[in-house]
Amino acid sequence: MSHSAITRRLDQVIEIEHLHKRYGDVVAVDDVSLTIAPNEIFGIIGTNGAGKTTTVECLTGVRKPDGGRISVLGFDPVTQRDEIRARVGVQLQAGNLPDRLSVFEALDLYASFYLDPRDPDDLIELLGLSHRRDARYGKLSGGEKQRVSVGLALIGNPRIAVLDELTTGLDPHARREVWTLIERLKANGLTVVLVTHFMDEVERLCDRVAVIHQGRVVALDTPANLAEHGRLEDAFVELTTA
């Protein structure tokens, strides 16, 4: 699909229409459609294998869809992958950096990959890691490592950040530190796509959330509306029980 063939509404930064992706005989994404507005924290939740990660891999250009249409800031992730990479930051999984690399060295290294990166020291301050600037990655706490991971997604100065299972494995204190960081990013104008399976995370952070079940969006609303008649977790279980 050519760039000229893609049109988008000015009030949306991401549009996904009838996305379909399969791996052999397995249908990972059956028919996903959703839109995401600027400066929104948009949650994607679902059971394991529901199609959450495949959906975000398609919108970031990592996977090529078998059908449907995706527009990210007006670009097609299949034919304009470089344009997407320059504008969309993707969180890397914790533990993929050398232990001896310092916080500053890690961000400075990744900054060298971009034409117009953020200043590493400014980003370190935003991440709340000024006191750990020269600390080795292997000496960081779990929450600090996750903040560095988010920093690597932001160093290219993106307009959108995609964060997948951001707080898995973190203790409650570290999780709340990371939540505060995400709220700070939203306050700075960033659009965030958050893939998670923690209902309290969705309730705390997300403006809207899509529930994906068996490759389809079965609900899309604010967390409060989804949980209107009870707990969000109860609503989720009901929506994802085949």
C-alpha positions as CSV (number, residue, x, y, z in Angstrom):
1,M,0.0,0.0,0.0
2,S,1.5,3.3,-1.0
3,H,1.8,6.3,1.3
4,S,-0.7,8.2,-0.9
5,A,-3.2,5.5,-0.3
6,I,-3.2,6.0,3.4
7,T,-5.4,8.7,4.9
8,R,-6.0,9.3,8.6
9,R,-8.2,11.3,10.8
10,L,-6.4,14.3,12.3
11,D,-7.6,13.3,15.8
12,Q,-6.0,9.8,15.6
13,V,-2.3,8.8,15.5
14,I,-2.9,5.1,15.1
15,E,-5.6,3.4,13.0
16,I,-5.9,-0.3,12.6
17,E,-8.7,-1.7,10.4
18,H,-9.5,-5.4,10.1
19,L,-6.0,-6.6,10.9
20,H,-5.4,-10.3,10.2
21,K,-2.3,-12.3,10.9
22,R,-1.7,-16.1,10.9
23,Y,1.2,-18.4,11.5
24,G,0.7,-21.5,9.4
25,D,-2.7,-22.9,10.5
26,V,-2.8,-20.7,13.6
27,V,-4.8,-17.5,13.4
28,A,-3.0,-15.1,15.8
29,V,-5.1,-12.0,14.9
30,D,-8.5,-12.6,13.3
31,D,-10.1,-9.1,12.8
32,V,-8.7,-6.3,15.0
33,S,-9.9,-2.7,14.5
34,L,-9.1,0.2,16.8
35,T,-7.9,3.8,16.8
36,I,-5.7,5.6,19.3
37,A,-5.7,9.4,19.9
38,P,-2.8,11.7,20.5
39,N,-1.5,11.8,24.0
40,E,-3.6,8.9,25.0
41,I,-2.4,6.0,27.2
42,F,-4.1,3.1,25.4
43,G,-4.1,-0.3,27.0
44,I,-4.3,-3.7,25.2
45,I,-5.2,-6.6,27.4
46,G,-6.0,-10.3,26.8
47,T,-5.2,-13.8,27.8
48,N,-1.9,-15.4,26.7
49,G,-2.1,-16.1,23.0
50,A,-5.0,-13.7,22.4
51,G,-3.1,-11.7,19.8
52,K,-1.9,-8.7,21.8
53,T,1.8,-8.8,21.0
54,T,1.2,-9.8,17.3
55,T,-1.0,-6.7,17.0
56,V,1.6,-4.3,18.3
57,E,4.3,-6.1,16.3
58,C,2.3,-5.4,13.2
59,L,1.8,-1.7,14.0
60,T,5.5,-1.2,14.7
61,G,6.5,-2.9,11.4
62,V,8.1,-6.0,13.1
63,R,5.5,-8.3,11.5
64,K,3.8,-8.1,8.1
65,P,0.0,-8.5,8.3
66,D,-1.8,-10.9,6.1
67,G,-4.7,-8.6,5.7
68,G,-6.1,-5.3,6.9
69,R,-4.8,-1.7,7.0
70,I,-2.6,0.1,9.5
71,S,-1.8,3.8,9.6
72,V,0.7,5.1,12.2
73,L,1.1,8.9,12.1
74,G,0.0,8.6,8.5
75,F,2.6,6.0,7.5
76,D,2.3,2.3,6.5
77,P,4.4,0.1,8.8
78,V,4.9,-2.4,5.9
79,T,6.2,-0.1,3.2
80,Q,7.5,2.7,5.4
81,R,9.2,0.9,8.2
82,D,12.0,3.4,8.5
83,E,9.5,6.2,9.0
84,I,7.8,4.3,11.7
85,R,11.1,3.4,13.5
86,A,12.0,7.1,13.6
87,R,8.7,8.1,15.2
88,V,7.7,5.1,17.4
89,G,9.8,3.9,20.3
90,V,9.5,0.3,21.4
91,Q,10.4,-0.9,24.9
92,L,13.1,-3.6,25.0
93,Q,12.9,-6.4,27.4
94,A,14.9,-5.9,30.6
95,G,18.2,-7.9,30.8
96,N,19.4,-7.4,27.2
97,L,22.1,-4.8,28.1
98,P,25.6,-5.7,29.2
99,D,25.9,-5.5,33.0
100,R,29.0,-3.3,32.8
101,L,27.4,-0.6,30.8
102,S,26.4,2.5,32.8
103,V,23.0,4.1,32.5
104,F,24.4,7.1,30.6
105,E,26.5,4.8,28.3
106,A,23.5,2.8,27.4
107,L,21.4,5.8,26.5
108,D,24.3,7.5,24.8
109,L,24.9,4.4,22.7
110,Y,21.3,4.2,21.5
111,A,21.2,7.9,20.9
112,S,23.9,7.4,18.2
113,F,21.4,5.3,16.2
114,Y,19.0,8.3,15.6
115,L,19.3,11.5,13.6
116,D,17.6,13.7,16.2
117,P,17.8,12.0,19.6
118,R,16.9,13.3,23.0
119,D,19.8,14.5,25.2
120,P,20.7,11.4,27.3
121,D,21.2,13.5,30.5
122,D,17.8,15.3,30.0
123,L,16.2,11.9,29.6
124,I,18.0,10.5,32.7
125,E,16.5,13.3,34.7
126,L,13.0,12.6,33.3
127,L,13.4,8.9,34.2
128,G,14.3,9.9,37.7
129,L,17.7,8.2,37.4
130,S,20.1,11.2,37.9
131,H,21.5,9.7,41.0
132,R,22.2,6.5,39.1
133,R,23.6,8.1,35.9
134,D,27.0,6.3,36.2
135,A,25.8,3.1,37.9
136,R,26.4,-0.1,36.0
137,Y,23.3,-1.8,34.6
138,G,24.0,-5.0,36.5
139,K,23.8,-3.1,39.8
140,L,20.4,-1.6,39.1
141,S,17.2,-2.6,40.9
142,G,14.4,-4.2,38.8
143,G,12.5,-0.9,38.7
144,E,15.6,1.0,37.7
145,K,16.2,-1.5,34.9
146,Q,12.7,-1.0,33.6
147,R,13.1,2.8,33.7
148,V,16.3,2.4,31.6
149,S,14.3,0.1,29.2
150,V,11.7,2.8,28.8
151,G,14.5,5.3,28.3
152,L,15.8,3.3,25.4
153,A,12.3,3.5,23.8
154,L,12.3,7.3,24.2
155,I,15.9,8.2,23.3
156,G,15.0,8.5,19.6
157,N,12.5,11.3,20.5
158,P,9.5,9.4,19.4
159,R,5.9,10.6,19.3
160,I,4.6,7.2,20.3
161,A,5.9,4.6,22.8
162,V,4.9,1.0,22.7
163,L,5.5,-0.7,26.1
164,D,4.9,-4.5,26.3
165,E,4.4,-6.2,29.7
166,L,6.2,-3.2,31.3
167,T,6.1,-4.2,35.0
168,T,6.1,-8.0,34.8
169,G,8.3,-9.4,37.6
170,L,8.6,-6.1,39.5
171,D,7.7,-5.8,43.2
172,P,4.8,-3.5,44.1
173,H,7.1,-0.5,45.0
174,A,9.0,-0.8,41.7
175,R,5.7,-1.1,39.7
176,R,4.5,2.1,41.2
177,E,7.7,3.9,40.4
178,V,7.3,2.9,36.7
179,W,3.6,3.9,36.7
180,T,4.6,7.4,37.9
181,L,7.1,7.6,35.1
182,I,4.5,6.7,32.5
183,E,2.1,9.4,33.9
184,R,5.0,11.8,33.6
185,L,5.5,10.9,30.0
186,K,1.9,11.4,29.2
187,A,2.1,14.9,30.8
188,N,5.0,15.6,28.4
189,G,2.7,14.9,25.4
190,L,3.7,11.3,24.5
191,T,1.2,8.8,23.2
192,V,1.6,5.4,24.9
193,V,0.4,1.9,23.8
194,L,0.6,-0.3,26.9
195,V,0.3,-4.1,26.6
196,T,-0.4,-5.6,30.0
197,H,-2.2,-8.3,31.9
198,F,-2.4,-6.3,35.2
199,M,-5.9,-4.9,35.8
200,D,-4.7,-2.5,38.5
201,E,-2.2,-1.1,35.9
202,V,-4.9,-0.6,33.4
203,E,-7.1,1.2,36.0
204,R,-4.3,3.4,37.1
205,L,-2.8,4.4,33.8
206,C,-5.1,3.9,30.8
207,D,-7.5,6.3,29.2
208,R,-9.1,3.5,27.2
209,V,-8.4,-0.2,26.9
210,A,-9.1,-2.8,24.2
211,V,-9.8,-6.4,25.3
212,I,-8.6,-8.9,22.7
213,H,-9.8,-12.4,22.8
214,Q,-9.0,-15.1,20.2
215,G,-7.7,-12.5,17.8
216,R,-10.6,-10.1,18.0
217,V,-11.5,-6.9,19.9
218,V,-14.3,-8.0,22.2
219,A,-14.5,-4.7,24.1
220,L,-13.1,-1.2,23.8
221,D,-13.9,1.5,26.4
222,T,-12.6,3.3,29.4
223,P,-11.6,1.1,32.3
224,A,-14.3,2.7,34.5
225,N,-17.0,1.9,31.9
226,L,-15.8,-1.7,31.4
227,A,-16.0,-2.2,35.2
228,E,-19.2,-0.3,35.6
229,H,-21.1,-3.1,37.3
230,G,-18.2,-4.6,39.3
231,R,-14.4,-5.1,39.2
232,L,-12.5,-4.7,36.0
233,E,-10.9,-8.2,36.5
234,D,-14.4,-9.7,36.7
235,A,-15.4,-7.9,33.5
236,F,-12.2,-9.1,31.8
237,V,-12.8,-12.8,32.8
238,E,-16.4,-12.6,31.5
239,L,-15.3,-11.1,28.2
240,T,-12.5,-13.6,27.6
241,T,-14.3,-16.8,28.6
242,A,-15.1,-18.6,25.4
